[in-house]
Amino acid sequence: MIQLLNIEKIYRTDTIETTALNKVNININKGEFVSIMGPSGCGKSTLLNIMGLLDAPTGGSITVDNQSVTSFSRKKLAAFRNLKLGFIFQSYHLINDLSVIDNVELPLLYRSGISGAERRKRALEALGKVGLSARTKHYPNQLSGGQRQRVAIARAIIGNPEILFADEPTGNLDSAMGEEVMNLMLHLNKTDGTTIVMVTHDEQMAKKTQRVIHFFDGQQVS
Amino acid sequence: MLRKKYYTALTLLGISLTIMIVTIFASFIDQIISANPPEVNRDKTLIVDKVSVFKNGEQTDAMPSITFLQKNIRDLESTEIISYFSTKEFVSLLNGKAAGHALKFTDENFWKITDFKFLQGKAFDLNEVKKGARVAVINEKTKAYFFNENEALGKTINIYGSSFKVIGVVKSATPFSKVYSDVYVPYTTDTNIQLTDKEIEGSYSAMLLAKTNDLKKVRAELKTRLKGKHTVLGADSVKVHAFTALEQFAKSSSRNDDEPEYGKTAIVVLVVLTLFMLIPAISLVNINITRIGERAEEIGVRKSFGATSGTLVTQLVIENIIITLIGGLIGLGLSVYASQLLIHLINTFDPLFKMPTDSFIISWQVFSFCLFSCLLLGLISGVYPAWKMSRMNVIYALKGGNNI
């Protein structure tokens, strides 16, 4: 599903050159739930961003769903992300001026051929899956952390993405809410077969996934 | 808009003040030059209100006399109708209070060239002008002043010690036009006219309704008519100045007294308007950069889920145009009050001859121009900040525009 070949990410300023990723080679298979773990600053979030096509590598190539995406234009990448990928962020990144249902609908706004009624229907379905059908008209600041993250998950899955990228999805939640969110993601992986790549510090959460990739200093160590 | 009320308020204030000033400026120019009622023929109506007398190599400019006009500015092939008029003032005393009124001495042709709306009664005709009948047409402001809600027709008003019978009431013209007056009476009642006088200089003007839009033809005919004629003993030559309101306005920025320089005037107007719009636009650009910067995280989220730069620019520009239109509407509303305030201020300098407070009229042309200004302001102040934001790296945007 995802193939990273000799991926490099180097940040250059006038005086300093920092290698965040050093010739990384990773394969993620379809339907896998993979965790990426490592100490702070090891490059795991950078790796996730590159896999999710939110950032471009300095070197190497990426193949997602049998398509070589490294040479895609910005416009093509945006369309690809919209169709195939979903994102769950540590800070939820919900838009505070939009209601829950409007937040969830957001990805479908950028997909042609979907009417307003269809968007609404799919948003309600997605909210149903995360157990928040009763909160459609609420605003993010009226929800708990766990509820916000569930809204974020609903937003991430509304477009039926093939791959979900989750960057520390339980990082800002207490253990109970974190457990809730993790179970939801496990359920999505099991029932819908969604491929999930998750960055986490939490070893307990990582153990629940099918594979754990350990990172250190920009390189995969196991 | 509701997210950061401070920025929104600042933006709306800037836009509304800009549009308010632009509206008053545009309304003023519109009333000077546009063919709005009653001056529906303004684009073909030339006003002769200046003669140049050349004597011994020297030039003297003055208003023409009625005798000069009646002798030389008549029966022109290139004109349809000619009217003569003089604008004076008189003071009335009502209930112990003095008030000034604009007075126009004119003829029956005045009502044929203009298109005044008669609310009551009628205009004076050729017969009444010939007889020097003491009849008057008044505007609605004057009717309200002298007669309140009561009937005005048949009643009299005192002008220079003589009683004039009111025979008509008209909708007021704009005080910025040559046809404005509070009271209109036949010029034959003007006791200051000396109809046998041979003098060139006087206090009268002529209004010429050209047959076609070829106004140079009228001026050429006038030039030919006056060539070689010594209408006054000792004068080498005489030249009349005949221009429409628009041409007068276009001449105001040129040294050339012969023909209007539209290009130069257009540049002056454009520069003034640009300054009015550009300075607030630059301030709005800065405010918008800050406003949009605060939405960096939102931009990052939208981009993550597939929004392209083009989509984001369109969204942000449309949002900005909506805010600008709201500010513009507020500005239009403010211009009504601001213009009344301005007139109150002007009236303090001349409390006797007060301009009506509703003198600034927003015609559909001015409204359209202001709408266009809003859209332009919205585009100018929105495009660059939106483009800047849309180019922001996704990761950088998700971090709120911060590097770490």
HADDOCK unambig.tbl for C-alpha pairs under 7 A between the chains (distance, minus, plus):
assign (segid A and resid 54 and name CA) (segid B and resid 304 and name CA) 6.60 0.50 0.50
assign (segid A and resid 54 and name CA) (segid B and resid 394 and name CA) 6.20 0.50 0.50
assign (segid A and resid 54 and name CA) (segid B and resid 395 and name CA) 6.76 0.50 0.50
assign (segid A and resid 75 and name CA) (segid B and resid 308 and name CA) 5.97 0.50 0.50
assign (segid A and resid 78 and name CA) (segid B and resid 306 and name CA) 4.27 0.50 0.50
assign (segid A and resid 78 and name CA) (segid B and resid 307 and name CA) 6.38 0.50 0.50
assign (segid A and resid 78 and name CA) (segid B and resid 308 and name CA) 6.21 0.50 0.50
assign (segid A and resid 79 and name CA) (segid B and resid 306 and name CA) 5.50 0.50 0.50
assign (segid A and resid 81 and name CA) (segid B and resid 305 and name CA) 6.26 0.50 0.50
assign (segid A and resid 81 and name CA) (segid B and resid 306 and name CA) 5.74 0.50 0.50
assign (segid A and resid 82 and name CA) (segid B and resid 305 and name CA) 5.19 0.50 0.50
assign (segid A and resid 82 and name CA) (segid B and resid 306 and name CA) 4.50 0.50 0.50
assign (segid A and resid 93 and name CA) (segid B and resid 301 and name CA) 6.74 0.50 0.50
assign (segid A and resid 95 and name CA) (segid B and resid 298 and name CA) 6.16 0.50 0.50
assign (segid A and resid 107 and name CA) (segid B and resid 305 and name CA) 5.20 0.50 0.50
assign (segid A and resid 107 and name CA) (segid B and resid 306 and name CA) 6.78 0.50 0.50
assign (segid A and resid 110 and name CA) (segid B and resid 306 and name CA) 6.05 0.50 0.50
assign (segid A and resid 110 and name CA) (segid B and resid 307 and name CA) 5.81 0.50 0.50
